[in-house]
């Protein structure tokens, strides 16, 4: 009989983190689940750990002879799931309590196919921060899912539970915005979700994560920003939150002229994007480094250029 929930874990070497996740799975009070491990490692460290947990829960292991990388390995892990619900878990995240999976499961009877919870981000020194979805964003992400480009208020895939009937895959071209872009498509399709305000997941924060190498890196951020802009269009910049997001994106990477932008992504950028860059280029960098002044000039730029959004 197929399980209710498939816990899908794309793994890569970090067995100390994976063991922590396995331990949190072992104590779950809800037991109708399977664990899928898709291993991208070039050694047997993950395989050896998996073998030591085979008696703890139903577990299937797949070794990628040629590493797939993220997020292709995420998609591969999900493709092997046989459960009605998919719980993608990063190998450095783990369940907050022994009741976490049961609390997720109890929400599956509400006829909503996209479920996610509050969570803690936990640093290597064990300091933690609670992340909850505000009432403002609960409404906004349904009205305009692309607002997630401004801020990922949902969190990592580990905080989600997705019904198998949602066939959307993670876009393998993306690394940094991959989860956000997936959520956009799911929310556009489903137009509803279930949010659990109780923290059910711990998200590990470490220097080995893609996030740490992507922030303010134009070689990563700009190509991915272009993909999202190409998919969802420039009309999103009619929203001042989105306009401010693009303003800060270019400001933080010191993109102040068209030639520099094209050196990273040689595409036909919309006029409103080029207008943002022109306005940034007219201002002293030292002034833009002061938040209140940057916000003021962004607002003026928005009022001048918003009619260019299409």
N, C-alpha and C positions, 0 to 999 in steps of 0.2 A: 504494500500500500504506500502511495506517495505521501510524503510528509506535508504538514501544513506550511511550514516555513523552511526555506533554504537559506542558510547563512553562507554567503559566498565571499571567500577571502582571497584576493589577489596578493600573493606573498613574494617577497624578495629578501632573502638572507637574514633579515633582522629577527633572529629566533628569540632573542630576549624579549622583544615586544610581542611576538606571536605567542610565546608561552603565556604571557600575561593575558592575552585575549582568550586563549584556550582555557585557562583557569577560570575566567569569568563565564565562559560558556558552560563549563562543567557543572557549575553550581546553579544554573538556571532552574527555577521551579517548573517552568513550562518545558516539556520534553519532546513534543511532536515536531522535531526539526531534524534536518541533516546539515552537515558542514561540508562545503566544497572548498578545497584548497587548490588554486592554480598557481604553480610555482615557476617564477621567472629566474630563479637563482642559477648560477653556473657551478654550484656545488651541491652536496647532499645534506646540507645542514637543516633545511626545512623538511626534507623527506624523513630524516632521522627523528625529528621532533614529532612529526605527524604520526609515525609508527608508535611512539610512546603514548599517544592519546587515543589510539584506535578502540580501546575498550571503554573509554569514557562516554562516547556518543557516536552516533552514526556518522561516518566520515569517509569522504571520497577524495582521492589525491590525484592531481594531474601535473605532469612535468612537461614544461615547454622546452623542447630540445633547442629551439631557436627562440630566444627571449622575445616576447611580444611588446614589452614596454607598457606604460600607462598612456591612455586608458584601454588599449586593446586587450590587455589581460583582464581588465574589469569585465569587458564584454564577454570574453571567453569563459570566465568563471560563472557569469550569469547564464550563459548558454548551456551549461551543464546541470543547471538546477532542475529538479523535478517537483518542487513544492508549489503550492498555490500562491504563496507570497515570497518575495525576494528581499532578503536583508543583506545588502552589500556591506561588508565591514573591512575597513583598512586594517592592515596587520598591526599598526601601532595604536589603534583605538580599542576600547573594551567596554563591556557592559558596566553600568554604574552600580547595579545591585542584582541580587539573585531573582528579583521580581521583574526586571526590566523587560524581558522577552514576553512574559505573561501580560504585562500592561499593554505592550504593543498588540499582542494577539487579541485582547478583549476589544480593541477598536476596530477589528476587521469585520465586525457584524454590522457596521453602520453604512454599508454600501458606498463607501468612498475608497478609491483605489490608490490614493497617495497619502501616506501618513508620515508625519515626522514629529520629533520631540525636541524639547529644550535639552541642553547638554552643557557639560563642563569642558573647557579647554584646560589641559594640565601640562605644565612645563616640566622639564627634567628635574627641577628642584622641588617638585610636588606642589608648587603654588598653582592655584586654580582660579578660573573666572567662569561665572555662570552666564550662559547665553540664552536669552528668551526672546520670543517673537513679540514685538510690541503690537498693541491694537492698531496703530497706524499702518504698520507694514502688513498685518493680516489682511487688511482691505486692499492695500496698494498692490500686492503681488498678484492678486486676482484681477484687478482692474488693468494693470500694466505689468505683465510678467518680466518684461525687459528691465524693470527697475532693479532686478537682481544684479545687473551689471554694475550698478552703483554700489551696492552692498549685498553680499551674500548673507541674508538674514535667516536662511534656512539652515546652513551649516554643511558639513561634509556628508557624503553619501551614507556614512555609518549611522546617521540619525534618522534615516528614512526606512520605510517599509513600503514596497511597491507591489501591486498586484501583477501577476504574470500576464494578464491581458494587455498591459501597457507594453507595447513592443518597441518603444523608442530605445535606441542604443546611445552610448556615449560617443561623441564625435572624436574619432581617433586623431584628427588633426590638432586637437587642443590638448594642452597640459594644465595650464593655469586656470582657465575659465571653464573647464570641461564640465564640472558638476553644475555650475550656474546655468550653462547653456542647456544642459539636459533638463533641469528644472523648468526653464522657460517653455520648452516644448511640451513637457508633461502638463504644466498649468494651462497652457493654451488649449490643450486637448481635453483635459478633465474639467476645467473651470470650477474646481472645488478641491478641498483637501481636509484632512483632519490634523489638527495640531494639538499636541500634548504638552501642557505647560510644566509638566514634571520632568526634571532632567533624568534621562534614562541611559545616556552614553557619556563616557569619558573620551575626549579627543586628545590624543597625545601630540605635544608640540616638541619638535626636535630639529636640529640643524640639517638633518638628512632629507627633509621634506622638499618637494618641488616648490612649495610656497616660498621658501627662504631664498631660492635662487631666481625666482620669477619677479618678485616685487621690484618695480621701477627699472626693470631690465628691458630696454626697448627692443632687443632682439627677440624677446618672448612676448611682451605685452602688446606691441604694435601689430604684429601679424595676427594675433588672436583677436585683438580689438577690431581689426579689419574684417575678419571672418564673421564676427557678430554683427557688425554694421552692414555687411553685405547680405546677411540672412534677414535682418529685421528692419533695415532701411533707416534713412536719416530722419524720418518723422518723429522718432523717439526723442529727438533733441528739442522738440516743442515743449517738453517737460523740463522745467528748470533744474530739477534734480539730476536728470540725465545730462543736461548741458554742463552743469557744474562738475559732473563726473569726468566728462571729456576734457574740460578745462584743466582740472587737477591732474589728469593723466598726462597731458602734454607739458604742463608746468613742472611736474615732478621729474620728468625725464629731459627737461630743457629742450623740448622740441619747439623752436621759435621761428622756423621758416619752412616753406614747402620743400625745398631741396633736401633738407635733412630728413623730413618725413618720408620722401620718396626713396631716400637711400636705404631705408628699412623696409618699406612696403611700396613697391612701384606699381601703384594702382590709381584709378581715377577716383580720387577722394571727393565726396560731396562738397559743394561750395560752403556749406555751413561749417564743416570741419576746417577748411582752409581759412575761413573767416576767423575762427577761434585762434588759429596759429598766428595770423597776421596781428590780431589784437594783443596776443601775448608778446609778440616780437617788439611791440612799441613800448613795453613797460620795462623798467629796470628790474633785473632779477632779485636784487636786494629787497625791493618793495613787494614783489610777489611772494617773498619768503615770509612776510607778515600776514597771518591768516585773515585778519579783518580787512586789510587793504586788498588782498587777493579776492576775497568774497565781494567786495564793493565793485571792483573792476569787472569781475565776472558778471555781476548783475547788469552793469551797463552794457557789456558785450552782448548779453542775452537779449536785452530789450532792443538792441540795434539789429541783431542778426536772426532772431527767431523766425522771421518770415521766410528765411532761406530753407528751413527744415521742410522736407517733403518725403 
